[in-house]
Amino acid sequence: MSRKKRTIGIALSVLLWIGLWTYLAYRLNKPVLLPYPKAVGQTILKMIKDREFLRIVWGSFTHVTAGFLLALLLGIVFGALAGLFEIVEILLVPGVKLVKTVPVVSFIILLLFFVKPAGIGFVISLLMVFPVVYENMRKGIAGADGKLLEAAKVFRMPFRCRLAYLIIPAAVPYTLAASSAGLSLCWKAGIAAELIAQAPNSIGHELYYAKLYVDAESVFAWTAIIILVSVLFEKAFLILFRLLTVPFTAPTVLRKRGGLVRYLLGITKPKHAEAEEDVAEEPYTETVMTAGETAPEASQKSAEPVAVLSGIGKCYDGRRALSDINLSLLPGTVTVISGPSGCGKTTLLRILLGLTEPDEGSCEVGKDVRFAAVFQENRLAEQLSALKNMRLLPNPIGKKEAEALLTEAGIGGTAAKPVSEYSGGMKRRAAWCRMLPAESQITVLDEPFTGLDDEKKDRMIRLLHRYKKDNAIVIVTHNTSEITKIREMFGRVVIFHTSEKENNSEK
């Protein structure tokens, strides 16, 4: 449904409910219990003209809002710490459970012994909102994309970049939802606390006396004012929150005309990604080496291995994925890992990258050796452009050089687009462009040509040779034509075929 139709629908819905209210008031015909909407409206206008009106509304607004903002701050801080460090979560469990389970009325009565009536609304708002924000923030931090964080670890992305562009964007939607829910909750609980405590200069105090004098019109009028103030504050707060977080969650909207306004108002724009043809993969059947054999030198260069895998074995749930794998990687060599699906190719790469520990054998990587990788998944920060993804890495290349590389890859001129709006093939090339200039001695590519046609494969292989010809390159692929193209560009290629002794699921 379009935004215009939705707005019209909401307006009609409001009119429907007002009509139902009018009908019920007419049928009941007891204004002392259910006044007419017109009478309530007149009472609101009368209240607004009263010189005390603004002071009363401001009193409740400041107490409830201050409690909400402090709860938001504490919830974000402690939720982030709990998401990052399990010990913090464990220490906070009793306190959070207590706040969540004790009835609001019990808190209000207990607080009356320690807090002045004017401060009850503030404290209750804080207590009601904190657990909501805390839990959502913790879940958001803990729910950050694990595969994207693995990629950041492989590329040695600085912590500040991980925090700003991988962790915070994952937590923002949770915090936004918690803020929306918390605002409604704190207004309800805060006004109820003011009513019970009879806090002076507050809406709760006015509701108490309206109830005492059986003034239904004033009760309905103050209720309508509470709803109006809370809705307006919620809308203003959500706009401010989006504005403060836009550098982390959607920096590309700043480059688009009208993009920031649409984003702040929560208006989403449809995505139109270009279609790209997927390339059918042929199984590669040649076996040059089998598991248990050591790879021969793939070039005539005399150099020490940058990594040596000896007797590698790995099991998952009692099923063997790898058995007795021996592999040496030398600078300037290309090793193609082949084998049927489920024979442990990706597991072997994960062990090499240090993302998975082997059950048997050892993986020795040279001191100060760095990795660059293209994973099976693209693992990009999708709220950022391809250029920004490239420049998150340590010692990034210059902006002009990065833009030139993107142009060579066929995705130049995308600075205003977040990766989320790219097609599958564009995302794949963006992942390549992030990998190519990264400082490394070992380059790992797991099915790197997925979604690319022959022309784009040729282009990527040429770029790989230009940027990584001195690396030890490890590629997983089944496609005969891809291996042929790699051999033509790099010369001799070692084909390493993983064990087929057991039919296991690839991890």
QUIQUI-V821079 format. One record per backbone hydrogen bond with DSSP energy under -1.0 kcal/mol. NH is the residue of the N-H (numbers start at 1). CO is the residue of the C=O. E is the energy in kcal/mol with one decimal. If there is no record, write none. Layout:
BEGIN
nh=<NH | NH>
co=<CO | CO>
e=<E | E>
END
This chain:
BEGIN
nh=<6 | 7 | 8 | 9 | 10 | 11 | 12 | 13 | 14 | 15 | 16 | 17 | 18 | 19 | 20 | 21 | 22 | 23 | 24 | 25 | 26 | 27 | 28 | 29 | 33 | 34 | 40 | 41 | 42 | 43 | 44 | 45 | 46 | 47 | 48 | 49 | 50 | 53 | 56 | 57 | 58 | 59 | 60 | 61 | 62 | 63 | 64 | 65 | 66 | 67 | 68 | 69 | 70 | 71 | 72 | 73 | 74 | 75 | 76 | 77 | 78 | 79 | 80 | 81 | 82 | 83 | 84 | 85 | 89 | 90 | 91 | 92 | 93 | 96 | 97 | 98 | 99 | 100 | 101 | 102 | 107 | 108 | 109 | 110 | 111 | 112 | 113 | 114 | 115 | 119 | 120 | 123 | 124 | 125 | 126 | 127 | 128 | 129 | 130 | 133 | 134 | 135 | 136 | 137 | 138 | 139 | 140 | 141 | 142 | 143 | 144 | 149 | 150 | 151 | 152 | 153 | 154 | 155 | 157 | 162 | 163 | 164 | 165 | 166 | 167 | 168 | 171 | 172 | 175 | 176 | 177 | 178 | 179 | 180 | 181 | 182 | 183 | 184 | 185 | 186 | 187 | 188 | 189 | 190 | 191 | 192 | 193 | 194 | 195 | 196 | 197 | 198 | 199 | 206 | 207 | 208 | 209 | 210 | 211 | 212 | 213 | 214 | 215 | 216 | 219 | 220 | 221 | 222 | 223 | 224 | 225 | 226 | 227 | 228 | 229 | 230 | 231 | 232 | 233 | 234 | 235 | 236 | 237 | 238 | 239 | 240 | 241 | 242 | 243 | 244 | 245 | 246 | 248 | 249 | 250 | 253 | 254 | 255 | 256 | 259 | 262 | 263 | 264 | 265 | 266 | 267 | 293 | 306 | 307 | 308 | 309 | 310 | 312 | 313 | 314 | 316 | 319 | 321 | 322 | 325 | 327 | 329 | 333 | 335 | 336 | 337 | 338 | 343 | 348 | 349 | 350 | 351 | 352 | 353 | 355 | 356 | 359 | 360 | 362 | 364 | 366 | 369 | 372 | 374 | 382 | 384 | 389 | 390 | 391 | 402 | 403 | 404 | 405 | 406 | 407 | 408 | 409 | 410 | 411 | 417 | 419 | 420 | 421 | 422 | 427 | 428 | 429 | 430 | 431 | 432 | 433 | 434 | 435 | 436 | 441 | 442 | 443 | 444 | 445 | 446 | 447 | 450 | 452 | 457 | 458 | 459 | 460 | 461 | 462 | 463 | 464 | 465 | 466 | 467 | 468 | 469 | 471 | 472 | 473 | 474 | 475 | 476 | 477 | 483 | 484 | 485 | 486 | 487 | 488 | 489 | 490 | 491 | 494 | 496 | 497 | 498 | 504>
co=<2 | 3 | 4 | 5 | 6 | 7 | 8 | 9 | 10 | 11 | 12 | 13 | 14 | 15 | 16 | 17 | 18 | 19 | 20 | 21 | 22 | 23 | 24 | 25 | 30 | 30 | 36 | 37 | 38 | 39 | 40 | 41 | 42 | 43 | 44 | 45 | 47 | 50 | 52 | 53 | 54 | 55 | 56 | 57 | 58 | 59 | 60 | 61 | 62 | 63 | 64 | 65 | 66 | 67 | 68 | 69 | 70 | 71 | 72 | 73 | 74 | 75 | 76 | 77 | 78 | 79 | 80 | 81 | 85 | 86 | 87 | 88 | 89 | 92 | 93 | 94 | 95 | 96 | 97 | 98 | 103 | 104 | 105 | 106 | 107 | 108 | 110 | 111 | 111 | 116 | 117 | 119 | 120 | 121 | 122 | 123 | 124 | 125 | 126 | 129 | 130 | 131 | 132 | 133 | 134 | 135 | 136 | 137 | 138 | 139 | 141 | 145 | 146 | 147 | 148 | 149 | 150 | 151 | 152 | 158 | 159 | 160 | 161 | 162 | 162 | 163 | 167 | 168 | 171 | 172 | 173 | 174 | 175 | 176 | 177 | 178 | 179 | 180 | 181 | 182 | 183 | 184 | 185 | 186 | 187 | 188 | 189 | 190 | 191 | 192 | 193 | 194 | 194 | 202 | 203 | 204 | 205 | 206 | 207 | 208 | 209 | 211 | 210 | 214 | 215 | 216 | 217 | 218 | 219 | 220 | 221 | 222 | 223 | 224 | 225 | 226 | 227 | 228 | 229 | 230 | 231 | 232 | 233 | 234 | 235 | 236 | 237 | 238 | 239 | 240 | 241 | 242 | 245 | 245 | 246 | 250 | 251 | 252 | 253 | 256 | 258 | 259 | 260 | 261 | 263 | 262 | 290 | 329 | 329 | 364 | 327 | 362 | 325 | 360 | 322 | 319 | 316 | 314 | 314 | 312 | 309 | 307 | 330 | 473 | 494 | 475 | 496 | 340 | 344 | 345 | 346 | 347 | 348 | 349 | 350 | 350 | 313 | 313 | 310 | 308 | 306 | 366 | 442 | 444 | 380 | 381 | 385 | 386 | 387 | 398 | 399 | 400 | 401 | 402 | 403 | 404 | 405 | 407 | 406 | 414 | 384 | 382 | 418 | 419 | 423 | 424 | 425 | 426 | 427 | 428 | 429 | 430 | 431 | 432 | 370 | 370 | 472 | 372 | 474 | 374 | 476 | 447 | 449 | 453 | 454 | 455 | 456 | 457 | 458 | 459 | 460 | 461 | 462 | 463 | 464 | 465 | 468 | 441 | 333 | 443 | 335 | 445 | 337 | 479 | 480 | 481 | 482 | 483 | 484 | 485 | 486 | 487 | 334 | 336 | 289 | 338 | 502>
e=<-2.3 | -2.4 | -2.2 | -2.4 | -2.4 | -2.3 | -2.4 | -2.1 | -2.3 | -2.2 | -2.2 | -2.1 | -2.3 | -2.4 | -2.2 | -2.5 | -2.5 | -2.3 | -2.5 | -2.4 | -2.2 | -2.5 | -2.7 | -2.7 | -2.3 | -2.6 | -2.0 | -2.5 | -2.1 | -2.0 | -2.2 | -2.1 | -2.0 | -2.3 | -2.4 | -1.4 | -1.1 | -1.5 | -2.2 | -2.6 | -2.8 | -1.8 | -1.9 | -2.7 | -2.7 | -1.7 | -2.6 | -2.6 | -2.2 | -2.0 | -2.3 | -2.9 | -2.2 | -2.2 | -2.6 | -2.3 | -2.7 | -2.8 | -2.4 | -2.3 | -2.7 | -2.0 | -2.2 | -2.1 | -2.4 | -2.0 | -2.0 | -2.7 | -1.3 | -2.2 | -2.1 | -1.7 | -1.1 | -2.6 | -2.5 | -2.3 | -2.2 | -2.1 | -1.9 | -2.2 | -1.7 | -2.5 | -2.5 | -2.4 | -2.8 | -1.5 | -1.3 | -1.5 | -3.5 | -1.9 | -1.1 | -2.1 | -2.7 | -2.2 | -2.0 | -2.5 | -2.3 | -1.9 | -2.3 | -2.2 | -3.0 | -2.5 | -1.8 | -2.7 | -2.6 | -2.3 | -2.4 | -2.6 | -2.7 | -1.8 | -1.4 | -2.1 | -2.0 | -2.0 | -2.0 | -2.0 | -2.4 | -2.4 | -2.9 | -2.1 | -3.1 | -2.3 | -2.6 | -1.8 | -2.5 | -2.7 | -1.5 | -2.1 | -2.5 | -2.8 | -2.2 | -2.4 | -2.4 | -2.1 | -2.3 | -3.0 | -2.3 | -1.3 | -2.1 | -3.0 | -1.8 | -1.8 | -2.7 | -2.8 | -2.1 | -1.9 | -2.3 | -2.1 | -2.3 | -2.4 | -2.6 | -1.1 | -1.9 | -1.6 | -2.5 | -2.0 | -1.7 | -2.1 | -2.3 | -2.0 | -2.0 | -1.2 | -3.4 | -1.0 | -1.9 | -2.7 | -2.4 | -3.0 | -2.0 | -2.4 | -2.0 | -2.5 | -2.2 | -2.4 | -2.9 | -2.6 | -2.4 | -2.5 | -2.5 | -2.3 | -2.5 | -2.4 | -2.9 | -2.7 | -1.9 | -2.2 | -3.0 | -2.4 | -2.1 | -2.3 | -1.7 | -1.1 | -1.6 | -2.4 | -1.9 | -1.6 | -1.2 | -1.5 | -1.0 | -1.5 | -2.0 | -2.2 | -2.8 | -1.9 | -1.3 | -3.1 | -1.7 | -2.6 | -1.1 | -2.6 | -3.5 | -2.7 | -2.6 | -1.8 | -1.9 | -3.1 | -2.0 | -3.2 | -1.9 | -1.8 | -2.6 | -2.8 | -1.4 | -3.1 | -3.4 | -3.3 | -2.5 | -1.5 | -2.2 | -1.9 | -2.5 | -2.1 | -2.1 | -2.4 | -2.5 | -1.2 | -1.9 | -2.1 | -2.1 | -2.8 | -2.9 | -1.7 | -1.9 | -2.2 | -1.2 | -1.9 | -2.2 | -1.9 | -1.6 | -2.5 | -2.6 | -2.2 | -2.1 | -2.3 | -2.0 | -2.3 | -2.0 | -1.2 | -2.8 | -1.9 | -2.8 | -2.3 | -2.1 | -2.1 | -2.4 | -1.9 | -2.0 | -2.2 | -2.2 | -1.8 | -2.6 | -1.8 | -1.6 | -2.7 | -2.7 | -1.9 | -2.3 | -2.8 | -3.0 | -2.9 | -1.7 | -1.1 | -2.0 | -2.4 | -2.4 | -1.9 | -2.4 | -2.5 | -2.1 | -2.0 | -2.4 | -2.2 | -2.1 | -2.5 | -2.8 | -1.1 | -1.9 | -2.5 | -3.1 | -3.0 | -2.7 | -2.7 | -1.2 | -2.0 | -2.3 | -2.4 | -2.4 | -2.5 | -2.4 | -1.7 | -2.9 | -2.3 | -2.4 | -3.6 | -2.0 | -2.1 | -1.2>
END
